Amino acid sequence: PQFKRPDHPQMTPRRFATQLSTISAVVALLLLLLHQWPSVGRYQTFSWICLSFYVLFSGVMYGMGKWAAWDANGKLFVSTSIMLMGGKMLFSILLVILYCKIAQPTSRNFVWPFFLVYVSFTIFETYFMMKLAEEKRPSNA
């Protein structure tokens, strides 16, 4: 017997917004818990900046991914995905460097909230981009 893959629901804007809100709320709750440690709590401002940045970036990534998914042969989607991942890494590095230059943190504990947000949103972005890649493309785009 041949395995039939079940139909996957499309990543509609509503589904994306619901899932983005959920992951944002969960990460915010985890940040609040992480901030209870004094060595990490002093870097709350950076944590919230990171969370805000990744929420906004996820929205941009969804919009561009949804647009690129309409490419008939998928090449635009792949190149857009690679460009977005590279851009995210670049902006993440710049965010950390700018924070270090401006705030001059006294310890490296500010990276723990950053990594929590970065990893959480990377997993989420990978998930929704995979869903976008599975969507049916028009046959004559």
DABEL-V718022 format. One record per residue. N is the residue number from 0. RES is the residue in one small letter. NEAR is the number of other C-alpha atoms within 8 Angstrom. Layout:
n:N res:RES near:NEAR
n:N res:RES near:NEAR
//
This chain:
n:0 res:p near:2
n:1 res:q near:3
n:2 res:f near:4
n:3 res:k near:4
n:4 res:r near:4
n:5 res:p near:4
n:6 res:d near:4
n:7 res:h near:5
n:8 res:p near:4
n:9 res:q near:7
n:10 res:m near:10
n:11 res:t near:6
n:12 res:p near:6
n:13 res:r near:6
n:14 res:r near:8
n:15 res:f near:11
n:16 res:a near:8
n:17 res:t near:8
n:18 res:q near:8
n:19 res:l near:10
n:20 res:s near:8
n:21 res:t near:8
n:22 res:i near:11
n:23 res:s near:10
n:24 res:a near:8
n:25 res:v near:8
n:26 res:v near:12
n:27 res:a near:9
n:28 res:l near:8
n:29 res:l near:8
n:30 res:l near:10
n:31 res:l near:8
n:32 res:l near:7
n:33 res:l near:10
n:34 res:h near:12
n:35 res:q near:8
n:36 res:w near:7
n:37 res:p near:7
n:38 res:s near:6
n:39 res:v near:14
n:40 res:g near:10
n:41 res:r near:7
n:42 res:y near:9
n:43 res:q near:9
n:44 res:t near:6
n:45 res:f near:10
n:46 res:s near:13
n:47 res:w near:8
n:48 res:i near:8
n:49 res:c near:10
n:50 res:l near:12
n:51 res:s near:8
n:52 res:f near:8
n:53 res:y near:11
n:54 res:v near:10
n:55 res:l near:8
n:56 res:f near:9
n:57 res:s near:11
n:58 res:g near:8
n:59 res:v near:8
n:60 res:m near:10
n:61 res:y near:11
n:62 res:g near:8
n:63 res:m near:9
n:64 res:g near:13
n:65 res:k near:9
n:66 res:w near:8
n:67 res:a near:11
n:68 res:a near:13
n:69 res:w near:11
n:70 res:d near:13
n:71 res:a near:9
n:72 res:n near:5
n:73 res:g near:10
n:74 res:k near:7
n:75 res:l near:10
n:76 res:f near:13
n:77 res:v near:8
n:78 res:s near:8
n:79 res:t near:11
n:80 res:s near:10
n:81 res:i near:8
n:82 res:m near:8
n:83 res:l near:9
n:84 res:m near:8
n:85 res:g near:8
n:86 res:g near:8
n:87 res:k near:9
n:88 res:m near:8
n:89 res:l near:8
n:90 res:f near:8
n:91 res:s near:8
n:92 res:i near:8
n:93 res:l near:8
n:94 res:l near:8
n:95 res:v near:8
n:96 res:i near:8
n:97 res:l near:8
n:98 res:y near:10
n:99 res:c near:9
n:100 res:k near:7
n:101 res:i near:6
n:102 res:a near:6
n:103 res:q near:7
n:104 res:p near:7
n:105 res:t near:4
n:106 res:s near:5
n:107 res:r near:6
n:108 res:n near:7
n:109 res:f near:12
n:110 res:v near:7
n:111 res:w near:8
n:112 res:p near:11
n:113 res:f near:11
n:114 res:f near:8
n:115 res:l near:9
n:116 res:v near:13
n:117 res:y near:9
n:118 res:v near:8
n:119 res:s near:10
n:120 res:f near:11
n:121 res:t near:8
n:122 res:i near:8
n:123 res:f near:9
n:124 res:e near:10
n:125 res:t near:8
n:126 res:y near:8
n:127 res:f near:11
n:128 res:m near:11
n:129 res:m near:8
n:130 res:k near:11
n:131 res:l near:12
n:132 res:a near:8
n:133 res:e near:6
n:134 res:e near:9
n:135 res:k near:4
n:136 res:r near:9
n:137 res:p near:8
n:138 res:s near:5
n:139 res:n near:4
n:140 res:a near:7
//
